[in-house]
Amino acid sequence: MSTNIVWHAQKIATKDHEMLNGHRGLCIWFTGLSGSGKSTLANAVEQSLYQMGVHTYLLDGDNVRHGLNGDLGFSDEDRKENVRRVAHVANLFVDAGVVAITALISPFHADREKARKIFAPGSFIEVYVECPLEECARRDPKGLYEKAKSGQIRDFTGISSPYEPPGDAEVTVNTATMSIETCVQYILNEVKTRLQI
């Protein structure tokens, strides 16, 4: 924790940004195994919201590791720090009246709960992208499961590192049994209720 710092109050408040944007700020937090479809759904939801005139920004797990979190590996501690940093960045967007969309494996329940607590009540929607491990491994869009099984990748979620599924996510979709369009509609129903649009 930093020391010798004081919070500087800003003249433009969250409600002012929201009034200008025409909607509330909100975080949509996608979690699930690699290959479950998080990024695909996050992109589809963002496209739908954009077409509705909603201001959005997508923080994809792989993308943030190219810059902001480029110094982090995949140990349990680094995964926790990855979630913490992304949550704080997403909250800055929410403070600006933007819908922040995150797509991170975020495997540990405790870390997702810490992320939730950063946001004002009602400003966080957890979306569990459920998909059986076997199906994720069959899809293997990045070839990571094969590398993990052969020992080329350590600390790989679902193979050599655990994933703790949410028990109380606001939205759960199963990409093994539901179409992308159906999943997006389920998610948008919750989002539109929160945004009051």
C-alpha positions in Angstrom: 0.0 0.0 0.0 1.4 3.4 -0.9 2.1 5.9 1.9 2.1 9.7 2.1 -0.7 10.1 -0.4 -4.0 12.0 -0.2 -7.1 11.3 -2.3 -7.7 14.3 -4.6 -11.4 15.1 -5.1 -12.4 15.6 -8.7 -14.8 18.3 -9.9 -16.6 16.0 -12.4 -18.3 13.1 -10.5 -19.3 9.7 -11.8 -22.9 10.8 -12.0 -21.8 13.7 -14.3 -20.0 11.3 -16.7 -23.1 9.0 -16.6 -25.4 11.9 -17.5 -23.2 12.9 -20.4 -23.0 9.3 -21.7 -26.7 8.6 -21.2 -26.2 5.4 -19.1 -24.6 4.1 -16.0 -21.1 2.9 -15.7 -20.9 -0.9 -15.3 -18.4 -3.8 -15.2 -19.2 -7.0 -17.0 -16.7 -9.6 -15.7 -16.4 -12.8 -17.9 -14.7 -15.8 -16.2 -14.2 -19.3 -17.4 -11.6 -21.8 -18.6 -9.3 -21.1 -21.5 -11.3 -22.0 -24.7 -14.7 -21.6 -23.0 -15.6 -18.6 -25.2 -15.0 -15.7 -22.9 -13.3 -13.4 -25.5 -15.8 -14.4 -28.2 -18.8 -13.5 -26.0 -17.2 -10.4 -24.6 -16.6 -9.1 -28.2 -20.1 -10.0 -29.2 -21.6 -8.3 -26.2 -19.5 -5.2 -26.8 -20.6 -5.1 -30.5 -24.3 -5.2 -29.4 -23.8 -2.5 -26.8 -22.0 -0.3 -29.3 -24.8 -0.6 -31.7 -27.2 0.5 -28.9 -25.1 3.6 -28.4 -23.5 2.4 -25.1 -19.9 3.6 -24.4 -17.8 0.5 -23.8 -14.2 -0.7 -23.4 -13.0 -4.3 -23.5 -10.1 -5.4 -21.3 -9.1 -8.9 -22.7 -6.9 -11.0 -20.5 -4.3 -11.7 -23.3 -4.3 -8.1 -24.4 -3.6 -6.6 -21.0 -0.7 -9.0 -20.6 1.0 -7.3 -23.6 1.3 -4.1 -21.6 -0.2 -3.3 -18.2 0.4 -6.9 -16.9 3.3 -7.8 -19.1 5.5 -8.4 -16.0 3.2 -11.1 -14.6 3.5 -14.9 -15.1 0.9 -17.5 -14.3 1.7 -18.5 -10.7 -1.2 -18.2 -8.2 0.2 -14.9 -6.9 0.6 -13.4 -10.4 -2.9 -14.5 -11.3 -4.2 -12.7 -8.2 -2.2 -9.5 -9.1 -3.5 -9.8 -12.7 -7.1 -9.8 -11.4 -6.4 -7.0 -9.0 -4.9 -4.7 -11.6 -7.6 -5.3 -14.2 -10.3 -4.7 -11.6 -8.9 -1.3 -10.6 -8.5 -0.3 -14.3 -12.1 -1.5 -15.0 -13.3 0.6 -12.1 -11.7 3.7 -13.5 -13.8 3.2 -16.7 -16.9 2.6 -14.6 -16.2 5.9 -12.7 -16.1 7.6 -16.1 -19.6 6.2 -16.9 -18.3 3.6 -19.3 -19.2 -0.1 -19.5 -16.0 -2.0 -18.8 -15.9 -5.5 -20.1 -13.3 -7.9 -18.9 -12.5 -11.4 -20.2 -10.1 -13.1 -17.8 -9.9 -16.7 -16.6 -9.7 -15.3 -13.1 -9.6 -18.8 -11.6 -10.0 -18.1 -7.9 -13.3 -17.3 -6.2 -11.6 -15.1 -3.5 -9.9 -12.9 -6.2 -13.2 -12.4 -8.1 -14.9 -11.5 -4.8 -12.1 -8.9 -4.1 -12.6 -7.5 -7.6 -16.4 -7.3 -7.0 -15.8 -5.3 -3.8 -13.9 -2.6 -5.6 -17.0 -1.5 -7.5 -20.0 0.3 -6.2 -23.0 -1.9 -5.4 -24.9 -2.9 -8.5 -22.0 -1.9 -10.8 -20.5 -5.4 -11.2 -22.0 -8.3 -13.2 -20.1 -11.6 -13.1 -20.7 -13.8 -16.1 -19.6 -17.4 -15.8 -18.8 -18.9 -19.2 -19.4 -22.5 -18.4 -17.9 -25.2 -20.6 -16.7 -28.7 -19.8 -12.9 -29.0 -19.7 -13.0 -31.7 -22.4 -14.8 -29.4 -24.8 -12.4 -26.5 -24.1 -9.5 -28.8 -24.7 -11.1 -30.1 -27.9 -11.5 -26.6 -29.2 -8.0 -25.6 -28.0 -8.0 -22.4 -30.1 -4.5 -21.4 -29.0 -3.0 -24.8 -28.8 -2.4 -24.3 -25.1 -4.0 -27.5 -23.7 -1.7 -29.7 -25.8 1.3 -27.8 -24.6 0.1 -28.0 -21.0 -0.5 -31.7 -21.2 3.0 -32.3 -22.6 4.6 -30.2 -19.8 5.6 -27.2 -22.0 3.3 -24.9 -20.0 3.3 -24.9 -16.2 0.4 -23.6 -14.0 -2.2 -24.0 -16.7 -5.8 -23.7 -15.5 -7.7 -26.9 -15.7 -4.7 -29.1 -16.2 -2.0 -28.2 -13.6 -3.7 -25.3 -11.8 -7.3 -25.3 -10.4 -10.3 -23.4 -11.6 -13.0 -22.5 -9.0 -16.3 -22.1 -10.7 -18.6 -19.3 -9.4 -21.5 -20.4 -7.3 -23.4 -17.1 -7.4 -22.6 -15.4 -10.8 -25.3 -13.0 -11.9 -25.3 -14.8 -15.3 -24.2 -18.3 -16.3 -24.1 -19.4 -19.9 -22.9 -22.7 -21.2 -21.2 -22.4 -24.6 -21.2 -26.2 -25.1 -25.0 -26.3 -25.2 -26.1 -22.7 -26.1 -25.4 -20.7 -29.3 -23.4 -17.5 -29.1 -26.5 -15.6 -29.9 -28.5 -17.1 -27.1 -25.6 -16.5 -24.6 -25.3 -12.9 -25.7 -29.1 -12.4 -25.2 -29.0 -13.8 -21.7 -26.1 -11.5 -20.8 -27.7 -8.4 -22.5 -30.9 -9.0 -20.6 -29.1 -8.5 -17.3 -26.9 -5.6 -18.6 -29.9 -3.7 -20.0 -31.7 -4.0 -16.6 -28.6 -2.6 -14.8 -28.1 0.2 -17.3 -31.8 1.0 -17.3 -32.0 1.2 -21.1 
